[in-house]
Amino acid sequence: MKTGWQYLGNKWYYLRSSGAMATGWYQDGSTWYYLNTSNGAMTTGWFQVNGKWYYAYSSGALAVNTTVDGYYVNYNGEWVR
């Protein structure tokens, strides 16, 4: 049974130790990722969750405490307007 990060069909997914696909927010060490809630694919670029905007690098890692494309994201990764 495969577990951990898996690259399938040009997308990254995370499979838990049970083999189940993770969805939603996922923390790997100190890094946060957002895995699409409908298909589990790792999200990159700008995305919205519950009305808040976030940015994930091409690695999938959530940007925090930085400026992306001229927009500041805080310690939670939320875009501060």
URKATA-V620111 format. One record per pair of residues at least 12 apart in sequence whose C-alpha atoms are under 6 Angstrom apart, sorted by the first residue. I is the first residue (numbers start at 0). J is the second residue. Records with the same first field share a line. If there is no record, write none. Layout:
BEGIN
I->J / J
END
This chain:
BEGIN
2->14 / 15 / 16 / 18
11->40 / 41
12->40 / 41
22->34 / 35 / 36 / 39
23->35 / 36
31->60 / 61
32->59 / 60 / 61
43->55 / 56 / 57 / 59
52->77 / 78
53->76 / 77 / 78
62->76
63->76
END
